Amino acid sequence: MNVNQQIRRLKHLLQTLSSRRLRLWGIAIAAFLGVIFYGVVVLSQQPVTISFLVSALEAEQFQPLVEQFESENPDIRIQIAPAPNASDAVEGLYTSSFLLGDSPYDLVLADITWIPKFAAANWLLPLSDQISEEELSAFLPADIEGSRYEGELYRVPMRSDVGVLYYRTDLLEEAGLEPPDTFEELIEVSQQLKQGDIDWGYVWQGAQYEGLSADFVEVLAGFGGFWVNPETQEVGLDQPEAIAAAEFLRNTVTERVSPPGVTNYQEVETLRVFQNGNSAFMRNWPYAFPEVNQEGSPINGKVGIRPMVSSAEGEGGACLGGWGFGISASSPHPEEAWRVIEFMTSEEAQKLFVMEYGYVPSRVNLFTDPEIVGRYGHYPQLLEIAEQAVLRPPVPQYTQVSDILQRYLSSAISGQISPERAMERAAGETRRLLGRYSNNNA
C-alpha cells in the first residue's frame, strides 16, 4: 500500500469517528433537552399552593370551603397556617413576615383596621383592576369604604361585623316603655328598670383594649363628633362632642346604671351579665344574639336589637368590624390568589359561613335571603344596623392612635381624671403622633 492510499484511509477513518462522535453528542443533547422539557411539563402541571394565616378556630371553619374550592380548581391548593385566636397576634405575625421579607403568605385575611397600615407599607396589591364598581355594589358600602386606602381598593370583604345595642323586650313591655332613642333616655329607662328584678341597666366593654375604642366610636358618632379626619389628619378628641361622649360613658358608672366593674369588662363579661338576666341593655357584637337565645338561656326569646342610641340631634352609629382578603405584594401567584378571593367572597361561600357559624355577611342580599332569615330571623334588623356603620380612623398609625385613646379614656371612666382633661391629653398626644409621621414623610 503506497503512501497516498494510507493517507486516504486515515482521512476516511477520522471522518467516520467524527460522524459517530457527533451522533453520540446529538443523542446526549437530545436526551438532556428531553429531560428538561419533561420536567417543565410536569412542574407546570403541579398545583400552585396559595397560603394565608388565620386563627386556629377559623382554620377549621374554612376547611369545607377549601375542599370545595380545590375540587373545582384542581390546579390550586390552599394552605392555611393556624395562628392564635387573638386578632392582634395574627396581625403581628403578618407584620413580622412582611418586615422580614419574602413573606410565605399569598393572601392576607385582614381585619378592616389593618388596611391603611398594610397598604401604606406596600404590603398589599391594589385590586381595583380586578373587580368592577358594579360588582362592589353588592357589598355593604361601609365594608368597601373600609377596604380602600387613598382611593384604592386593597381588600374584598368576606364577612362583616357591627356593634349592636341589645335590650330586654320583656322588661320594657312590663314597664310600658319603648326602647330608648337617646343617651338621656337610655340612662332614664335603665334607672327605672333597675327598680325591678335586675341589678344593672346597661353593660358594655370598658376595659382598656380595642373594645373600648369600638364602644367609644359609636357613642362619638351619636354625638356627631369625630376622632381623626384621615384626609386632613385633624384630631377631634378635644372637641365638645368627643368630651360629651367620654362624659356619657363615665356617667353610666357614676349614676350606677353600669356596674363599677364595667371598667374591666370585655365582651365575655358583658355577655355573662346580660345573659344571666342581670341587665336591661348590652352593647356587644352580633355573635351574642344566638348566645342569648340558645336553649336554656334565661332570656331566650326576650331580646331585641337596634343601633347605638344618639343625642337628640344625632344619629346612632354601629362600629364596623369584619374581615376580608387582600393579596400579598410578594406573592409569586397573584392570579391564582385572586381566584381564591373570588371564591371565598362569593355569595355561595358567605352563605355557608352564615348558615354554619352565624357570621355576618358582607353581601347585602344575604341579610334577606329566605333560608338565612329562616334560621336567623333578626338578620333584616341587623342590615338596618349595618347600614349605619361607622369606621374607626382609617390611618396607618391606627394601632398607636387607638392605644392613646384607650389609656386616657380608661382613666376618665374609672374616675382617675376628668373626661375633659382626658380628651384634651388624648388629642394632644394623637396630634404629636400624627405630626411626627407627617414630618418624617415630608
C-alpha positions, 0 to 999 in steps of 0.5 A: 500500500503506497503512501497516498492510499494510507493517507486516504484511509486515515482521512476516511477513518477520522471522518467516520469517528467524527460522524459517530462522535457527533451522533453520540453528542446529538443523542446526549443533547437530545436526551438532556433537552428531553429531560428538561422539557419533561420536567417543565411539563410536569412542574407546570402541571403541579398545583400552585399552593396559595397560603394565608394565616388565620386563627386556629378556630377559623382554620377549621371553619374554612376547611369545607370551603377549601375542599370545595374550592380545590375540587373545582380548581384542581390546579390550586391548593390552599394552605392555611397556617393556624395562628392564635385566636387573638386578632392582634397576634395574627396581625403581628405575625403578618407584620413580622413576615412582611418586615422580614421579607419574602413573606410565605403568605399569598393572601392576607385575611385582614381585619378592616383596621389593618388596611391603611397600615398594610397598604401604606407599607406596600404590603398589599396589591391594589385590586381595583383592576380586578373587580368592577364598581358594579360588582362592589355594589353588592357589598355593604358600602361601609365594608368597601369604604373600609377596604380602600386606602387613598382611593384604592381598593386593597381588600374584598370583604368576606364577612362583616361585623357591627356593634349592636345595642341589645335590650330586654323586650320583656322588661320594657313591655312590663314597664310600658316603655319603648326602647330608648332613642337617646343617651338621656333616655337610655340612662332614664329607662335603665334607672327605672328598670333597675327598680325591678328584678335586675341589678344593672341597666346597661353593660358594655366593654370598658376595659382598656383594649380595642373594645373600648375604642369600638364602644367609644366610636359609636357613642362619638358618632351619636354625638356627631363628633369625630376622632381623626379626619384621615384626609386632613389628619385633624384630631377631634378628641378635644372637641365638645362632642368627643368630651360629651361622649367620654362624659356619657360613658363615665356617667353610666358608672357614676349614676350606677346604671353600669356596674363599677366593674364595667371598667374591666369588662370585655365582651365575655363579661358583658355577655355573662351579665346580660345573659344571666338576666342581670341587665336591661341593655348590652352593647356587644357584637352580633355573635351574642344574639344566638348566645342569648337565645340558645336553649336554656338561656334565661332570656331566650326569646326576650331580646331585641336589637337596634343601633347605638342610641344618639343625642337628640340631634344625632344619629346612632352609629354601629362600629364596623368590624369584619374581615376580608382578603387582600393579596400579598405584594410578594406573592409569586401567584397573584392570579391564582390568589385572586381566584381564591378571593373570588371564591371565598367572597362569593355569595355561595361561600358567605352563605355557608359561613352564615348558615354554619357559624352565624357570621355576618355577611358582607353581601347585602342580599344575604341579610334577606335571603329566605333560608338565612332569615329562616334560621336567623330571623333578626338578620333584616334588623341587623342590615338596618344596623349595618347600614349605619356603620361607622369606621374607626380612623382609617390611618396607618398609625391606627394601632398607636392612635387607638392605644392613646385613646384607650389609656386616657379614656380608661382613666376618665371612666374609672374616675382617675381624671376628668373626661375633659382633661382626658380628651384634651391629653388624648388629642394632644398626644394623637396630634404629636403622633400624627405630626411626627409621621407627617414630618418624617414623610415630608 
